[in-house]
Amino acid sequence: MPIISEIELKIGGSVLMTTKLDVVKKIALFYLLFICTLLLSCNVEGQVASWKIIDNCTIKFTGTKAEGTFTGLSGQIVFDPRNLAESKFDVELDAASISTGNETKDKHARGESWFYTENFPKVYFTSDEIRPTKDGYETVGVLEMRGIKKAATISFSFSQKGDQGIFSGVMNVNREDYGIEGNFFAFIVGEEFEVTLQVITTKI
């Protein structure tokens, strides 16, 4: 079988162009590599980074004559400022980790009149949407405490240095919305609480 080394382009029997087959191969290879690079680039841009929560995360709450902290935050954080549509928070908090600096208060807070941690050991938050704001971002989702789910909004900022990401946020919570009625002295504590958090993460 003869080896084809040239390609002739003819119109009406006249040869318009003769092209070396090696040149055709190189052009085809170039376009193939270009398409592969383009597809790979699109795939990388479509990926959203996952972030692992570091164990020493602390969440603070402040209200009228009441303040304290929670620890034990865990769950999934998928976040990329360039791709908020695919970003998501799905986290949970150990309700029994509440600490007010007073053991008696902590015991009451874990009891049936407050967080009732024996029956509801976790507090959950799942985002439905993350959007930019003039000061950073906000996520709108569902906060669940004592088995009651309510819409909630967390305003937050995000900073990254290498593989470390820090989420700093704030939200307001009315305890009565979640059936946390408290005991006889609950009126002293107040209903509204400001919750602030700083979540340090590492990129997976």
C-alpha positions in Angstrom: 0.0 0.0 0.0 1.5 3.4 -1.0 2.3 5.8 1.8 0.4 9.1 1.4 2.6 12.1 2.2 0.7 14.9 0.6 -2.9 16.0 0.2 -4.1 17.8 -2.9 -7.1 20.2 -2.9 -8.6 20.2 -6.4 -11.5 22.1 -7.9 -12.5 21.4 -11.5 -9.5 19.3 -12.1 -7.1 22.1 -11.1 -4.8 21.7 -8.1 -5.3 24.6 -5.8 -3.1 23.5 -2.9 -0.8 20.7 -1.9 -0.3 20.1 1.8 2.1 17.9 3.5 0.3 15.2 5.6 2.7 15.9 8.5 1.4 19.5 8.6 -2.2 18.3 8.7 -1.4 16.0 11.6 0.3 18.9 13.5 -2.7 21.2 12.9 -5.1 18.5 14.1 -3.0 17.7 17.1 -2.9 21.4 18.0 -6.6 21.8 17.9 -7.1 18.6 19.9 -4.7 19.9 22.6 -6.5 23.2 22.6 -9.9 21.6 23.1 -8.6 19.4 25.9 -7.1 22.4 27.7 -10.3 24.3 27.3 -12.4 21.5 28.7 -10.0 20.9 31.6 -10.0 24.6 32.4 -13.8 24.7 32.5 -13.8 21.6 34.8 -11.4 23.2 37.3 -13.3 26.5 37.3 -16.5 24.5 38.0 -15.0 22.8 41.1 -15.8 24.3 44.5 -13.3 23.9 47.4 -14.3 21.9 50.4 -13.1 23.1 53.8 -12.5 21.0 56.9 -13.5 22.6 60.3 -10.7 22.7 62.8 -11.8 21.3 66.2 -11.1 24.5 68.3 -13.9 26.5 66.8 -15.8 28.6 69.3 -19.3 30.1 68.9 -20.3 32.9 71.3 -23.8 34.0 72.2 -24.7 37.3 74.0 -28.0 38.3 75.5 -29.5 40.3 78.3 -27.5 39.2 81.4 -26.6 35.9 79.7 -23.6 35.0 77.6 -21.5 31.9 76.9 -20.0 29.7 74.2 -20.5 26.5 72.3 -18.0 24.2 70.8 -18.1 21.0 68.8 -19.0 22.4 65.4 -18.7 19.9 62.6 -20.1 19.2 59.1 -19.6 20.2 55.5 -18.4 23.5 54.1 -18.2 23.9 50.4 -17.3 27.5 49.5 -15.7 29.5 46.6 -16.2 33.3 46.4 -16.2 32.9 42.6 -18.9 30.2 42.6 -21.5 31.0 45.3 -24.2 29.1 43.4 -22.4 25.8 44.1 -21.3 26.8 47.6 -23.0 25.3 50.7 -23.0 25.1 54.5 -24.3 21.9 56.2 -23.1 22.0 59.8 -24.1 20.9 63.3 -23.3 22.0 66.8 -23.0 20.0 70.0 -25.7 21.6 72.2 -24.4 20.0 75.4 -21.1 21.9 74.9 -22.7 25.1 76.2 -20.6 26.9 78.7 -21.5 30.0 80.6 -18.7 29.9 83.2 -21.1 28.7 85.8 -21.7 25.0 86.3 -25.2 25.5 87.8 -26.3 27.6 84.8 -24.8 25.1 82.4 -26.8 22.3 84.0 -30.0 24.4 83.7 -29.2 25.3 80.1 -28.9 21.6 79.1 -32.2 20.8 80.9 -35.8 20.4 79.5 -36.7 24.1 79.9 -33.9 25.3 77.8 -31.9 23.3 75.1 -33.1 19.9 76.4 -29.9 18.3 75.1 -30.9 14.8 76.2 -33.6 14.7 73.5 -32.1 17.3 71.1 -28.3 16.9 71.3 -27.5 18.9 68.1 -28.2 22.3 66.6 -28.3 22.3 62.8 -27.8 24.8 60.1 -28.2 24.1 56.4 -27.8 26.9 53.8 -30.2 27.4 50.9 -28.5 30.3 49.3 -25.2 32.3 49.6 -25.0 35.8 48.2 -22.6 38.7 48.2 -23.1 41.8 50.2 -21.3 45.1 50.4 -19.5 43.9 53.6 -18.9 40.3 52.5 -21.5 37.6 52.2 -24.7 36.3 53.7 -26.2 32.8 53.8 -29.9 32.2 54.1 -30.9 28.8 55.3 -32.6 26.7 58.0 -31.6 26.7 61.7 -32.9 23.8 63.7 -33.0 23.7 67.6 -35.1 21.5 69.8 -36.5 19.9 66.6 -38.0 23.3 65.4 -36.8 24.6 62.1 -36.8 28.3 61.2 -35.4 30.4 58.4 -32.2 32.1 59.5 -29.6 34.5 58.0 -25.9 34.6 58.8 -23.8 37.6 57.7 -20.2 36.6 57.3 -16.8 37.4 55.9 -14.2 35.0 54.4 -10.4 35.3 54.3 -7.9 32.9 52.9 -4.2 32.4 53.4 -2.8 29.4 51.5 -4.9 26.4 52.5 -6.4 28.1 55.6 -9.8 29.7 55.4 -11.5 31.8 58.1 -15.2 32.3 58.2 -16.3 35.1 60.6 -20.1 35.6 61.0 -22.9 37.0 63.1 -26.6 36.2 63.4 -29.6 37.1 65.7 -31.7 34.4 67.3 -34.9 34.6 69.3 -34.9 31.7 71.7 -38.7 31.5 71.9 -38.9 30.9 68.2 -37.4 27.5 69.0 -39.5 26.6 72.0 -36.8 27.6 74.5 -39.1 29.1 77.1 -36.7 28.8 80.1 -37.7 28.5 83.7 -39.2 30.9 86.2 -36.2 33.3 85.9 -36.2 33.3 82.0 -37.5 36.9 81.9 -34.2 38.1 83.3 -32.3 36.5 80.5 -34.2 38.1 77.6 -35.4 36.6 74.3 -33.0 38.0 71.7 -29.4 36.7 71.4 -26.5 37.7 69.1 -24.5 34.8 68.0 -20.9 35.4 66.7 -18.7 32.8 65.3 -15.2 32.4 63.9 -14.6 29.1 62.1 -11.1 28.2 61.1 -10.8 25.7 58.3 -8.3 23.9 56.2 -8.8 23.3 52.5 -9.3 19.7 51.6 
